């Protein structure tokens, strides 16, 4: 398989250029069409004391800023689209709920792959994409780019964080185009458990055999977390093995569990060191 429709989520001016570059680089490789998607956020209406009535000057200023940013991002997207010679289109929607609005999710559901940039924690913004909405509601894989990345690079080494869940399974097959093109793919399991049909040492053997039939150059490995969390073990593996792409299932617990207790997905999204493909 290959990705033929790639949706680039262009949330802020700081992130847009990187997301555009990655989307067009992938499009050139796969012969894909790129959709540039931006949500013009309608901010909450500022109120003026003591009567708490809307402040028309502040409202207009916020709207003007949002429209100006949307225009700048659109211009950047179109300019890079023309220079790359790739099929593309621009979509922009005004929304009071950010990227969780229905028109944006509809665009995502018709795409093969979504590309988004990890928000810089040092530069918070209401306009940042809510990747959880896309993961829970779109049904499509999301390729997250670390905010520290400034330009695309080849994906040669891939790590699949494998726990046998349906989310990990979906992520694995959603990433098949990357896996088949990679020089090396490692199926990595942390704290695998023994079952009636497999021992901890053979965890992932079935999916490895399936991938090998697709021509994927795959190996198996396991690790014990000991005094570390699973996310720390995965992070160490990414660094030690010079991994270009991490493939993992997103939020294998319920959304409520994740909100209360956090989890591996949230931890890795906060401290990304490699491109990360997430599916749910």
N, C-alpha and C positions, 0 to 999 in steps of 0.2 A: 504494500500500500504506500501511498504518498499523500501529502497534505496539499489539497487543491484550493481550499478556501481558508485563508489565514486572517483572523481578526485581531488587529492591534488595538489594545485598549490604551488610549492616549488621554490620561487623566490630568496631568499638569505639565506646564512648560518645561519643568526640570526633567521630567521622565520621558516626555514625548519623543525626543530625538533618539534616545537609546531604543525604545520600543519600535520605532519606525525602522531603524537600521537593522534590528534583528528580524523583523517581519519581512522586510524586502530581501534580506540575505537568504532567508528560508524560502521565500517565493521564487527567487532566481534558481535555487537548487532543485525545487520540486515542480517548477512550472505552474505556480499557484497564483491565484487572484487575492489581492490584499484589500481588506476593508479597514479603514481608519475610523475608529469609534470614539466619540467624545461626548461626555455628559456636561452640559452647561448647568452648573448647580445653581438652583434658585435658593438663596440663603434665607434663613428665618428673618422675618420682618423686624427690624430694630424698633423699639418703643421709646417714647419720650415721656419722662416723668414730668409733672405728677399725674397727669391724666392717662398716661400710658396709651397714647395714640401713635399710629405708625408715623415714622419720620420719613417724609417723601424724599428728602435730599439724600439721606443715607441709603434708602431703598434704590434710588436711581444710581447712586455711586456703585453699589454692589452689583447691580445689573450691568452697568457699563464695564466694570472690571471683568466680569465673567464673559461677556461678549467679546471683549478685546482679547482675552486669553484664548477663547475658542477660535477667533480669526487668526491669531498668530500660529496656533497649532495646525489649523487647516492649511495655511500657507506653507508651513514647513513640510507637512505631509505631501502636499501636491508637488512641491518643488523636488523633493526626494523621489517621488514616484516618477516624475518625468525623467529625472537624471538616471534612474535605474532601468527604465524601459520595461517596467513590469505592469501588468494589468492591475488597476486599483480603482477604488471608489471611496468617497468620504460620506460619513453619516454623523450627524450631530443632533442631539436631543436636549431640550430643556427639561430638567427634572428636579423635584424637591426632595427626592429620596435617593439621589445619587445613582449609582450603577445598579441598583436593585429594581429599577423601573422596568415595566413589561416590554416596551419597544427595544430596549437594550438587550434584555434577555432573549427576545425573539431573534435578534441578530446573531447572538452567540450560539443559539441552538442550531442554526443553519451553517455553522462553520466547522471545519475539521479540527482546528487548533486555535486557541486564544493565546495571545502574547501580552504579558503585563510586566511592569517593572516594580520590584519591591520598593515600597515607600521608604525614604530616608528618615529614620527615627529622629534625626536632629532637625528635620524640617517638616513638622506635621502640617496637614492641610485637610480641610473638609472635602476638598475635591479629589483626594486620593481614592483609588479604586478599592471597593470592598470585595476582595477576592473570594471571600466566603460565600457571598451571594451567587457568584458565578459557579463555584464548585458545587453548591447545594442545589441550585435551581436550573443551571443550563444543561447539565448532563454531558458537557464537553471538557476535554482536557485543557489545562492551563499551563503554559510554559512561563514560569516566573524567572525574571532576570534580576540578579542581585544589583542593588543600586550602585555598588562599587564598580560594576562593569561599565565601560565606556564605549566598547565596540564589539561586534560579533567575533567569535573565534570558532574554529572547527570543533566538532564533537567527536572525539576519538575514543575516549574511555567513559563507559557508562556504568553506574552502580544502581542496581534495582534493590530497594529496601523491601525484602520479601517476608511477609508474615502469614501468607496463605489466605488472606481475607479477600472478599470480593472486590474491595477497593484497590488492593494491590494487583489483583488479577486484571482489572480494567485498565489501570495505569500501564501495566506491562504491555498489553495489546494495543493500547492507544499510542504507545511510543515505538511501535514496530518499525516505522520508517527510520527512526534514529538508531535502533538496535541493529538493523540489517546493514547500515552504513558504517557502524562503529568498528574500530580495530579490536576492541575488547569489551565484553560485557560481563559484569560480575553480579551474580545473584547472592545477596548478602542477608543473612538472617541473624537477628540478635535474640539470644535466649530461646532457641527453638525447643519445643516440647515434644516429648515422645508420645506417639499415638499407636493405635492398633495396626496401622499400615505403614508407619515409617519411624525411623529412629532420628534423633536430633541431627546426626551426621549426614542424613540423606534428605533433610528438609530442602525443598525446592527442586528435587531431582526430576519430578514430573514436568514442571514448567520449563526446566532447563532442556529436557529432551524435546519438548514441543518447539522451543525457540531454535534449537539446533537443526530441526527439520526445515526451518525457514532460512537456514544458512547463517544464523547468528553465531558468532564466536563467543561462546558462553562458558563460564566457570562457576563453581559453587564454593561458598565459604560461609562459616558461621563464627559467632563470637559470643562470649558471655559478658554481661554487663557488669557483674561484680558490684563495685561501689559506685558505678557510673549509671546515668540514665541512658535509655536506648538512644535518645537524640545525641548525647555526647559520644557514644560509641560510633554512631553513623558519621558524625562530624569528624571524628578522628580518622575514620576510614577514608572519607573524602580527601582529607589532607594527605594522608600517607600514600594513597594510590593515585594522586594527581587526577582526580575525577573531573570530567568536564560536565557531565549531566547526571543528576540524581533523579531516579524515577521512583515514585512512591504513591501509595493510596492515601487519600486525604481524609482525616477525621473518621477513623475506623470506629470510634465510640459515637454516641449520640451527640447532637448539637448541645443539649443541656449539659451533658458530662463535660464537653470541651469548654463551655462557658465557665463552669464552676472549677474544674480541676486542671484545665489546660491539656497539654499532651504533646506527643512527639511532633505533630504537624505544626502546631503553633510555635514551638521552640525552634524548629528548623527554619521556619519562615522569618523569624526575628534575626537569625544569625546565619544567613545564607552565604555560602562560599562557592557554590556551583550553580549553574542553571538547574532548575528543578521543575520536572513535569509532574503535575498533580492531577489525579482523577478521583472521582467519587461515584 
